[in-house]
């Protein structure tokens, strides 16, 4: 900051000098007077007479010199008035004050002084932020902490752009903040410096896939295929590979990839159970696609209603508008979707034969698929859908209610009203 203020002072002094210098500069515009011209001519003519006399060409040189002197006296002006002008230093004072005032005013108007100070404060507390974000020291990490950490990382990477790990961390922070621009740029920089790291390939492929561009999504899939050829045991790459198939509604392909993952994890692990739930969900989608149009097939329940909470848990109370008839055979689906992330549900629960109002809890234990957790996303919204035939797909006659955007980590109870016909 000291360097900035020193530079600002130097520039202000230069601006003042530009204004003051012309006012203080006095030009001595002295023109050649008639007297000086006559003296020059007199000297030149006197030299000529001496040369003619030496050559014997002048008959009477003394007479010629006397006449030359008389002519010089006749041409001398009677008065010579020389005027010199000077400028008072007080004339420059208003200009100096004006330049300084304009400089200071423009800086406070356009210079974002508060943002610069905040930026400097973030850079100073980067060690503390690093311990909190990366090591979990110092309490729960807020979205503001992540934003500050991203700002500090970008400053560090500007000074040292060769830091591959720094670019990777910035990409992960961008993902956590749902900032696809930060995630994509940082992941690309990390991949340029280390194209063999499976973790870097995973986050770079994710950023390309989230762009929604078919060409970028195809490139992401090629990156994963090449990486899995090098290391076929990397679970994160397989998880992303299966998720891509699911997003493209290639359910059988997603099942095949999840089944490949089953052989890589312990049968009694939480991840194994989540993979089985993902496979069941995809099998239900296939059954729904293959069922006759006149009799929709029920979709398998994708989550376990009484799963113990994992990660942040959100309490959602659902009610229906006055006058809405709820048959005893109806079903309630409550699910969360990311505001700016993938369109697939992050977590969901099904309540058979609900009696309103109904309260359910959503957490990472209610994730719909492996590799996509509620706590890993940013802002999300909750949808409650009332179905009369146990069909999670939207059909005419169902009713729905949706919340506004909910910040990650909020501890307030969430209330929804089902009041919109589909």
One Martini backbone bead per residue (centre of mass of N, CA, C, O) as a GRO file, in nm:
protein
  422
    1UNK     BB    1   0.055   0.064  -0.017
    2UNK     BB    2   0.297   0.256  -0.014
    3UNK     BB    3   0.354   0.251  -0.317
    4UNK     BB    4   0.089   0.376  -0.404
    5UNK     BB    5   0.112   0.651  -0.254
    6UNK     BB    6   0.377   0.733  -0.388
    7UNK     BB    7   0.275   0.731  -0.679
    8UNK     BB    8   0.047   0.937  -0.635
    9UNK     BB    9   0.232   1.173  -0.548
   10UNK     BB   10   0.401   1.189  -0.807
   11UNK     BB   11   0.165   1.243  -1.004
   12UNK     BB   12   0.069   1.505  -0.868
   13UNK     BB   13   0.328   1.667  -0.906
   14UNK     BB   14   0.329   1.652  -1.215
   15UNK     BB   15   0.058   1.797  -1.254
   16UNK     BB   16   0.146   2.061  -1.119
   17UNK     BB   17   0.387   2.121  -1.309
   18UNK     BB   18   0.219   2.158  -1.568
   19UNK     BB   19   0.078   2.419  -1.456
   20UNK     BB   20   0.323   2.598  -1.336
   21UNK     BB   21   0.553   2.629  -1.546
   22UNK     BB   22   0.427   2.837  -1.750
   23UNK     BB   23   0.392   3.066  -1.526
   24UNK     BB   24   0.711   3.080  -1.445
   25UNK     BB   25   0.788   3.123  -1.724
   26UNK     BB   26   1.032   3.340  -1.868
   27UNK     BB   27   1.050   3.524  -2.154
   28UNK     BB   28   1.333   3.650  -2.344
   29UNK     BB   29   1.213   3.856  -2.594
   30UNK     BB   30   1.473   3.958  -2.776
   31UNK     BB   31   1.520   4.193  -3.005
   32UNK     BB   32   1.659   4.352  -3.266
   33UNK     BB   33   1.790   4.654  -3.272
   34UNK     BB   34   1.879   4.939  -3.444
   35UNK     BB   35   2.149   4.993  -3.297
   36UNK     BB   36   2.274   4.710  -3.335
   37UNK     BB   37   2.262   4.720  -3.642
   38UNK     BB   38   2.440   4.975  -3.685
   39UNK     BB   39   2.693   4.860  -3.547
   40UNK     BB   40   2.739   4.632  -3.742
   41UNK     BB   41   2.764   4.806  -4.000
   42UNK     BB   42   2.996   4.983  -3.903
   43UNK     BB   43   3.209   4.759  -3.870
   44UNK     BB   44   3.200   4.653  -4.155
   45UNK     BB   45   3.272   4.928  -4.299
   46UNK     BB   46   3.544   4.976  -4.150
   47UNK     BB   47   3.684   4.729  -4.268
   48UNK     BB   48   3.662   4.811  -4.567
   49UNK     BB   49   3.824   5.076  -4.550
   50UNK     BB   50   4.089   4.948  -4.456
   51UNK     BB   51   4.121   4.767  -4.705
   52UNK     BB   52   4.122   4.998  -4.921
   53UNK     BB   53   4.364   5.153  -4.800
   54UNK     BB   54   4.568   4.916  -4.825
   55UNK     BB   55   4.514   4.913  -5.156
   56UNK     BB   56   4.466   5.222  -5.261
   57UNK     BB   57   4.145   5.299  -5.308
   58UNK     BB   58   4.145   5.524  -5.101
   59UNK     BB   59   4.169   5.863  -5.087
   60UNK     BB   60   4.002   5.935  -4.795
   61UNK     BB   61   3.959   5.769  -4.504
   62UNK     BB   62   3.889   5.989  -4.289
   63UNK     BB   63   3.631   6.089  -4.426
   64UNK     BB   64   3.478   5.819  -4.430
   65UNK     BB   65   3.476   5.779  -4.122
   66UNK     BB   66   3.334   6.041  -4.046
   67UNK     BB   67   3.070   5.981  -4.203
   68UNK     BB   68   3.003   5.717  -4.059
   69UNK     BB   69   2.969   5.844  -3.777
   70UNK     BB   70   2.740   6.039  -3.844
   71UNK     BB   71   2.535   5.825  -3.936
   72UNK     BB   72   2.521   5.674  -3.664
   73UNK     BB   73   2.410   5.913  -3.495
   74UNK     BB   74   2.149   5.961  -3.665
   75UNK     BB   75   2.031   5.649  -3.603
   76UNK     BB   76   1.992   5.703  -3.311
   77UNK     BB   77   1.773   5.672  -3.079
   78UNK     BB   78   1.637   5.861  -2.826
   79UNK     BB   79   1.458   5.602  -2.718
   80UNK     BB   80   1.460   5.322  -2.485
   81UNK     BB   81   1.204   5.086  -2.420
   82UNK     BB   82   1.206   4.849  -2.154
   83UNK     BB   83   0.996   4.567  -2.090
   84UNK     BB   84   0.918   4.386  -1.792
   85UNK     BB   85   0.773   4.082  -1.701
   86UNK     BB   86   0.594   3.952  -1.416
   87UNK     BB   87   0.497   3.672  -1.204
   88UNK     BB   88   0.305   3.584  -0.958
   89UNK     BB   89   0.285   3.316  -0.740
   90UNK     BB   90  -0.032   3.344  -0.677
   91UNK     BB   91  -0.136   3.254  -0.960
   92UNK     BB   92  -0.071   2.934  -0.914
   93UNK     BB   93  -0.246   2.842  -0.667
   94UNK     BB   94  -0.526   2.766  -0.789
   95UNK     BB   95  -0.414   2.542  -0.975
   96UNK     BB   96  -0.304   2.358  -0.755
   97UNK     BB   97  -0.567   2.316  -0.597
   98UNK     BB   98  -0.729   2.198  -0.833
   99UNK     BB   99  -0.556   1.948  -0.895
  100UNK     BB  100  -0.564   1.816  -0.615
  101UNK     BB  101  -0.874   1.799  -0.585
  102UNK     BB  102  -0.930   1.631  -0.840
  103UNK     BB  103  -0.754   1.388  -0.769
  104UNK     BB  104  -0.894   1.309  -0.505
  105UNK     BB  105  -1.186   1.292  -0.611
  106UNK     BB  106  -1.139   1.076  -0.834
  107UNK     BB  107  -1.039   0.853  -0.650
  108UNK     BB  108  -1.293   0.832  -0.457
  109UNK     BB  109  -1.485   0.773  -0.703
  110UNK     BB  110  -1.290   0.547  -0.886
  111UNK     BB  111  -1.072   0.381  -0.687
  112UNK     BB  112  -1.175   0.184  -0.467
  113UNK     BB  113  -1.061   0.202  -0.168
  114UNK     BB  114  -1.217  -0.014  -0.006
  115UNK     BB  115  -1.141  -0.257  -0.186
  116UNK     BB  116  -0.839  -0.236  -0.144
  117UNK     BB  117  -0.846  -0.275   0.163
  118UNK     BB  118  -0.986  -0.550   0.160
  119UNK     BB  119  -0.774  -0.694  -0.006
  120UNK     BB  120  -0.538  -0.648   0.192
  121UNK     BB  121  -0.675  -0.796   0.430
  122UNK     BB  122  -0.694  -1.073   0.294
  123UNK     BB  123  -0.390  -1.114   0.245
  124UNK     BB  124  -0.313  -1.103   0.552
  125UNK     BB  125  -0.531  -1.360   0.622
  126UNK     BB  126  -0.447  -1.624   0.465
  127UNK     BB  127  -0.343  -1.822   0.680
  128UNK     BB  128  -0.615  -1.841   0.828
  129UNK     BB  129  -0.786  -1.932   0.582
  130UNK     BB  130  -0.630  -2.189   0.515
  131UNK     BB  131  -0.689  -2.337   0.784
  132UNK     BB  132  -1.001  -2.326   0.754
  133UNK     BB  133  -1.042  -2.451   0.462
  134UNK     BB  134  -0.820  -2.695   0.460
  135UNK     BB  135  -0.824  -2.785   0.795
  136UNK     BB  136  -1.076  -2.687   0.983
  137UNK     BB  137  -0.984  -2.425   1.129
  138UNK     BB  138  -1.210  -2.206   1.303
  139UNK     BB  139  -1.460  -2.339   1.195
  140UNK     BB  140  -1.701  -2.267   0.989
  141UNK     BB  141  -1.741  -2.242   0.646
  142UNK     BB  142  -1.809  -1.976   0.458
  143UNK     BB  143  -1.878  -1.804   0.176
  144UNK     BB  144  -1.691  -1.566   0.249
  145UNK     BB  145  -1.440  -1.733   0.294
  146UNK     BB  146  -1.422  -1.840   0.004
  147UNK     BB  147  -1.405  -1.565  -0.136
  148UNK     BB  148  -1.145  -1.472   0.008
  149UNK     BB  149  -0.970  -1.713  -0.073
  150UNK     BB  150  -0.991  -1.662  -0.378
  151UNK     BB  151  -0.861  -1.381  -0.374
  152UNK     BB  152  -0.590  -1.468  -0.250
  153UNK     BB  153  -0.517  -1.676  -0.468
  154UNK     BB  154  -0.513  -1.482  -0.711
  155UNK     BB  155  -0.284  -1.312  -0.602
  156UNK     BB  156  -0.072  -1.538  -0.580
  157UNK     BB  157  -0.097  -1.627  -0.887
  158UNK     BB  158   0.000  -1.358  -1.003
  159UNK     BB  159   0.289  -1.392  -0.872
  160UNK     BB  160   0.254  -1.735  -0.914
  161UNK     BB  161   0.162  -1.912  -1.199
  162UNK     BB  162   0.317  -2.206  -1.129
  163UNK     BB  163   0.091  -2.296  -0.922
  164UNK     BB  164  -0.082  -2.578  -0.943
  165UNK     BB  165  -0.227  -2.613  -0.668
  166UNK     BB  166  -0.359  -2.335  -0.669
  167UNK     BB  167  -0.539  -2.381  -0.918
  168UNK     BB  168  -0.691  -2.623  -0.802
  169UNK     BB  169  -0.812  -2.482  -0.555
  170UNK     BB  170  -0.964  -2.262  -0.715
  171UNK     BB  171  -1.149  -2.459  -0.864
  172UNK     BB  172  -1.287  -2.577  -0.606
  173UNK     BB  173  -1.395  -2.308  -0.504
  174UNK     BB  174  -1.563  -2.241  -0.753
  175UNK     BB  175  -1.746  -2.487  -0.716
  176UNK     BB  176  -1.854  -2.413  -0.429
  177UNK     BB  177  -1.962  -2.119  -0.551
  178UNK     BB  178  -2.081  -2.150  -0.842
  179UNK     BB  179  -1.817  -2.062  -1.031
  180UNK     BB  180  -1.757  -2.140  -1.346
  181UNK     BB  181  -1.541  -1.936  -1.432
  182UNK     BB  182  -1.331  -2.002  -1.214
  183UNK     BB  183  -1.317  -2.306  -1.253
  184UNK     BB  184  -1.230  -2.314  -1.553
  185UNK     BB  185  -0.977  -2.137  -1.550
  186UNK     BB  186  -0.821  -2.289  -1.326
  187UNK     BB  187  -0.832  -2.576  -1.451
  188UNK     BB  188  -0.680  -2.503  -1.709
  189UNK     BB  189  -0.419  -2.411  -1.572
  190UNK     BB  190  -0.361  -2.681  -1.430
  191UNK     BB  191  -0.361  -2.862  -1.688
  192UNK     BB  192  -0.123  -2.717  -1.833
  193UNK     BB  193   0.084  -2.813  -1.589
  194UNK     BB  194  -0.102  -3.096  -1.529
  195UNK     BB  195  -0.213  -3.375  -1.730
  196UNK     BB  196  -0.183  -3.637  -1.509
  197UNK     BB  197  -0.383  -3.555  -1.301
  198UNK     BB  198  -0.674  -3.680  -1.181
  199UNK     BB  199  -0.788  -3.438  -1.021
  200UNK     BB  200  -0.759  -3.229  -1.248
  201UNK     BB  201  -0.923  -3.378  -1.462
  202UNK     BB  202  -1.188  -3.382  -1.306
  203UNK     BB  203  -1.233  -3.070  -1.273
  204UNK     BB  204  -1.210  -3.006  -1.576
  205UNK     BB  205  -1.438  -3.189  -1.679
  206UNK     BB  206  -1.660  -3.059  -1.516
  207UNK     BB  207  -1.642  -2.775  -1.637
  208UNK     BB  208  -1.703  -2.865  -1.927
  209UNK     BB  209  -1.979  -3.001  -1.871
  210UNK     BB  210  -2.125  -2.746  -1.733
  211UNK     BB  211  -2.141  -2.563  -1.993
  212UNK     BB  212  -2.334  -2.727  -2.223
  213UNK     BB  213  -2.141  -2.789  -2.446
  214UNK     BB  214  -2.101  -3.040  -2.664
  215UNK     BB  215  -1.795  -3.009  -2.723
  216UNK     BB  216  -1.707  -2.996  -2.421
  217UNK     BB  217  -1.834  -3.264  -2.332
  218UNK     BB  218  -1.670  -3.441  -2.526
  219UNK     BB  219  -1.396  -3.359  -2.408
  220UNK     BB  220  -1.445  -3.462  -2.123
  221UNK     BB  221  -1.480  -3.761  -2.201
  222UNK     BB  222  -1.198  -3.799  -2.325
  223UNK     BB  223  -1.037  -3.739  -2.071
  224UNK     BB  224  -1.152  -3.977  -1.905
  225UNK     BB  225  -1.073  -4.211  -2.087
  226UNK     BB  226  -0.767  -4.162  -2.080
  227UNK     BB  227  -0.737  -4.173  -1.770
  228UNK     BB  228  -0.859  -4.468  -1.732
  229UNK     BB  229  -0.636  -4.604  -1.899
  230UNK     BB  230  -0.415  -4.530  -1.683
  231UNK     BB  231  -0.653  -4.534  -1.432
  232UNK     BB  232  -0.903  -4.774  -1.331
  233UNK     BB  233  -0.917  -4.691  -0.992
  234UNK     BB  234  -1.056  -4.411  -1.010
  235UNK     BB  235  -1.336  -4.300  -0.854
  236UNK     BB  236  -1.384  -4.005  -0.948
  237UNK     BB  237  -1.384  -4.067  -1.250
  238UNK     BB  238  -1.618  -4.271  -1.247
  239UNK     BB  239  -1.831  -4.087  -1.124
  240UNK     BB  240  -1.827  -3.876  -1.352
  241UNK     BB  241  -1.886  -4.074  -1.582
  242UNK     BB  242  -2.169  -4.157  -1.475
  243UNK     BB  243  -2.295  -3.875  -1.456
  244UNK     BB  244  -2.290  -3.812  -1.757
  245UNK     BB  245  -2.483  -4.037  -1.840
  246UNK     BB  246  -2.721  -3.942  -1.668
  247UNK     BB  247  -2.753  -3.655  -1.793
  248UNK     BB  248  -2.801  -3.810  -2.086
  249UNK     BB  249  -2.995  -4.061  -2.029
  250UNK     BB  250  -2.777  -4.312  -1.990
  251UNK     BB  251  -2.859  -4.549  -1.780
  252UNK     BB  252  -2.703  -4.808  -1.852
  253UNK     BB  253  -2.425  -4.674  -1.855
  254UNK     BB  254  -2.433  -4.585  -1.561
  255UNK     BB  255  -2.459  -4.867  -1.441
  256UNK     BB  256  -2.197  -4.987  -1.550
  257UNK     BB  257  -2.013  -4.781  -1.397
  258UNK     BB  258  -2.112  -4.843  -1.109
  259UNK     BB  259  -2.042  -5.146  -1.115
  260UNK     BB  260  -1.741  -5.093  -1.141
  261UNK     BB  261  -1.721  -4.951  -0.861
  262UNK     BB  262  -1.806  -5.187  -0.672
  263UNK     BB  263  -1.519  -5.335  -0.712
  264UNK     BB  264  -1.361  -5.077  -0.547
  265UNK     BB  265  -1.541  -5.127  -0.292
  266UNK     BB  266  -1.672  -5.178   0.003
  267UNK     BB  267  -1.959  -5.350   0.099
  268UNK     BB  268  -1.975  -5.181   0.400
  269UNK     BB  269  -1.998  -4.910   0.273
  270UNK     BB  270  -2.144  -4.611   0.203
  271UNK     BB  271  -2.073  -4.605  -0.101
  272UNK     BB  272  -2.202  -4.872  -0.179
  273UNK     BB  273  -2.495  -4.791  -0.108
  274UNK     BB  274  -2.506  -4.545  -0.299
  275UNK     BB  275  -2.461  -4.705  -0.559
  276UNK     BB  276  -2.717  -4.876  -0.535
  277UNK     BB  277  -2.913  -4.639  -0.542
  278UNK     BB  278  -2.830  -4.538  -0.822
  279UNK     BB  279  -2.905  -4.797  -0.973
  280UNK     BB  280  -3.204  -4.799  -0.892
  281UNK     BB  281  -3.275  -4.533  -1.023
  282UNK     BB  282  -3.195  -4.610  -1.317
  283UNK     BB  283  -3.387  -4.855  -1.333
  284UNK     BB  284  -3.644  -4.688  -1.299
  285UNK     BB  285  -3.605  -4.518  -1.559
  286UNK     BB  286  -3.615  -4.756  -1.753
  287UNK     BB  287  -3.896  -4.858  -1.673
  288UNK     BB  288  -4.039  -4.594  -1.753
  289UNK     BB  289  -3.960  -4.606  -2.059
  290UNK     BB  290  -4.084  -4.915  -2.107
  291UNK     BB  291  -4.354  -4.841  -2.039
  292UNK     BB  292  -4.665  -4.805  -2.099
  293UNK     BB  293  -4.856  -4.525  -2.159
  294UNK     BB  294  -5.131  -4.632  -2.009
  295UNK     BB  295  -4.917  -4.759  -1.775
  296UNK     BB  296  -4.743  -4.643  -1.547
  297UNK     BB  297  -4.457  -4.706  -1.392
  298UNK     BB  298  -4.320  -4.738  -1.106
  299UNK     BB  299  -4.087  -4.586  -0.912
  300UNK     BB  300  -3.826  -4.634  -0.750
  301UNK     BB  301  -3.698  -4.582  -0.455
  302UNK     BB  302  -3.414  -4.367  -0.410
  303UNK     BB  303  -3.464  -4.351  -0.098
  304UNK     BB  304  -3.422  -4.348   0.245
  305UNK     BB  305  -3.627  -4.223   0.485
  306UNK     BB  306  -3.431  -4.325   0.756
  307UNK     BB  307  -3.177  -4.187   0.727
  308UNK     BB  308  -2.903  -4.085   0.853
  309UNK     BB  309  -2.751  -3.804   0.906
  310UNK     BB  310  -2.539  -3.624   0.660
  311UNK     BB  311  -2.444  -3.354   0.741
  312UNK     BB  312  -2.637  -3.123   0.657
  313UNK     BB  313  -2.964  -3.045   0.793
  314UNK     BB  314  -3.304  -3.018   0.662
  315UNK     BB  315  -3.608  -2.873   0.758
  316UNK     BB  316  -3.929  -2.972   0.615
  317UNK     BB  317  -4.242  -2.811   0.578
  318UNK     BB  318  -4.549  -2.949   0.453
  319UNK     BB  319  -4.825  -2.805   0.272
  320UNK     BB  320  -5.159  -2.733   0.186
  321UNK     BB  321  -5.397  -2.587   0.047
  322UNK     BB  322  -5.694  -2.479   0.076
  323UNK     BB  323  -5.912  -2.740  -0.050
  324UNK     BB  324  -5.711  -2.968  -0.098
  325UNK     BB  325  -5.729  -3.284  -0.209
  326UNK     BB  326  -5.613  -3.588  -0.025
  327UNK     BB  327  -5.553  -3.885  -0.091
  328UNK     BB  328  -5.460  -4.179   0.070
  329UNK     BB  329  -5.283  -4.278  -0.206
  330UNK     BB  330  -5.074  -4.075  -0.194
  331UNK     BB  331  -4.767  -3.887  -0.282
  332UNK     BB  332  -4.454  -3.755  -0.149
  333UNK     BB  333  -4.212  -3.530  -0.297
  334UNK     BB  334  -3.881  -3.442  -0.176
  335UNK     BB  335  -3.652  -3.201  -0.329
  336UNK     BB  336  -3.320  -3.105  -0.434
  337UNK     BB  337  -3.183  -2.815  -0.611
  338UNK     BB  338  -2.973  -2.645  -0.791
  339UNK     BB  339  -2.940  -2.328  -0.906
  340UNK     BB  340  -2.636  -2.362  -1.082
  341UNK     BB  341  -2.636  -2.657  -1.138
  342UNK     BB  342  -2.737  -2.946  -1.173
  343UNK     BB  343  -3.056  -3.088  -1.259
  344UNK     BB  344  -3.026  -3.292  -1.059
  345UNK     BB  345  -3.099  -3.426  -0.778
  346UNK     BB  346  -2.950  -3.417  -0.458
  347UNK     BB  347  -3.216  -3.477  -0.285
  348UNK     BB  348  -3.455  -3.731  -0.146
  349UNK     BB  349  -3.812  -3.793  -0.064
  350UNK     BB  350  -4.063  -4.039   0.032
  351UNK     BB  351  -4.421  -4.014   0.105
  352UNK     BB  352  -4.661  -4.220   0.213
  353UNK     BB  353  -4.957  -4.117   0.283
  354UNK     BB  354  -5.000  -3.823   0.364
  355UNK     BB  355  -5.021  -3.593   0.658
  356UNK     BB  356  -5.110  -3.281   0.690
  357UNK     BB  357  -4.845  -3.176   0.800
  358UNK     BB  358  -4.503  -3.232   0.680
  359UNK     BB  359  -4.188  -3.361   0.810
  360UNK     BB  360  -3.860  -3.334   0.669
  361UNK     BB  361  -3.526  -3.461   0.600
  362UNK     BB  362  -3.224  -3.326   0.449
  363UNK     BB  363  -2.928  -3.493   0.318
  364UNK     BB  364  -2.660  -3.677   0.216
  365UNK     BB  365  -2.823  -3.947   0.271
  366UNK     BB  366  -3.034  -3.841   0.022
  367UNK     BB  367  -2.890  -3.909  -0.218
  368UNK     BB  368  -2.934  -3.996  -0.560
  369UNK     BB  369  -2.612  -4.003  -0.615
  370UNK     BB  370  -2.303  -4.065  -0.685
  371UNK     BB  371  -2.112  -3.765  -0.638
  372UNK     BB  372  -2.394  -3.608  -0.533
  373UNK     BB  373  -2.409  -3.351  -0.300
  374UNK     BB  374  -2.555  -3.114  -0.110
  375UNK     BB  375  -2.287  -2.993   0.035
  376UNK     BB  376  -2.136  -2.933  -0.260
  377UNK     BB  377  -2.324  -2.705  -0.294
  378UNK     BB  378  -2.494  -2.433  -0.307
  379UNK     BB  379  -2.752  -2.304  -0.383
  380UNK     BB  380  -3.099  -2.397  -0.316
  381UNK     BB  381  -3.403  -2.583  -0.381
  382UNK     BB  382  -3.738  -2.674  -0.289
  383UNK     BB  383  -3.948  -2.957  -0.375
  384UNK     BB  384  -4.304  -3.026  -0.369
  385UNK     BB  385  -4.476  -3.333  -0.465
  386UNK     BB  386  -4.806  -3.432  -0.557
  387UNK     BB  387  -4.901  -3.773  -0.595
  388UNK     BB  388  -5.146  -4.027  -0.708
  389UNK     BB  389  -4.920  -4.276  -0.840
  390UNK     BB  390  -4.609  -4.298  -0.768
  391UNK     BB  391  -4.497  -4.064  -0.971
  392UNK     BB  392  -4.215  -3.867  -1.021
  393UNK     BB  393  -4.324  -3.776  -1.267
  394UNK     BB  394  -4.459  -3.535  -1.454
  395UNK     BB  395  -4.814  -3.492  -1.430
  396UNK     BB  396  -5.126  -3.453  -1.480
  397UNK     BB  397  -5.264  -3.344  -1.151
  398UNK     BB  398  -5.045  -3.241  -1.007
  399UNK     BB  399  -4.869  -3.097  -0.725
  400UNK     BB  400  -4.687  -2.787  -0.631
  401UNK     BB  401  -4.389  -2.671  -0.446
  402UNK     BB  402  -4.164  -2.379  -0.400
  403UNK     BB  403  -3.881  -2.247  -0.311
  404UNK     BB  404  -3.649  -2.048  -0.246
  405UNK     BB  405  -3.346  -1.964  -0.207
  406UNK     BB  406  -3.091  -2.158  -0.036
  407UNK     BB  407  -2.852  -2.150   0.189
  408UNK     BB  408  -2.577  -2.289   0.279
  409UNK     BB  409  -2.625  -2.384   0.624
  410UNK     BB  410  -2.891  -2.336   0.715
  411UNK     BB  411  -3.104  -2.332   1.030
  412UNK     BB  412  -3.371  -2.290   0.914
  413UNK     BB  413  -3.680  -2.349   0.869
  414UNK     BB  414  -3.875  -2.504   0.610
  415UNK     BB  415  -4.147  -2.379   0.409
  416UNK     BB  416  -4.420  -2.539   0.228
  417UNK     BB  417  -4.659  -2.484  -0.047
  418UNK     BB  418  -4.909  -2.656  -0.204
  419UNK     BB  419  -5.040  -2.454  -0.511
  420UNK     BB  420  -4.951  -2.597  -0.795
  421UNK     BB  421  -5.056  -2.692  -1.090
  422UNK     BB  422  -4.966  -2.947  -1.361
   0.00000   0.00000   0.00000
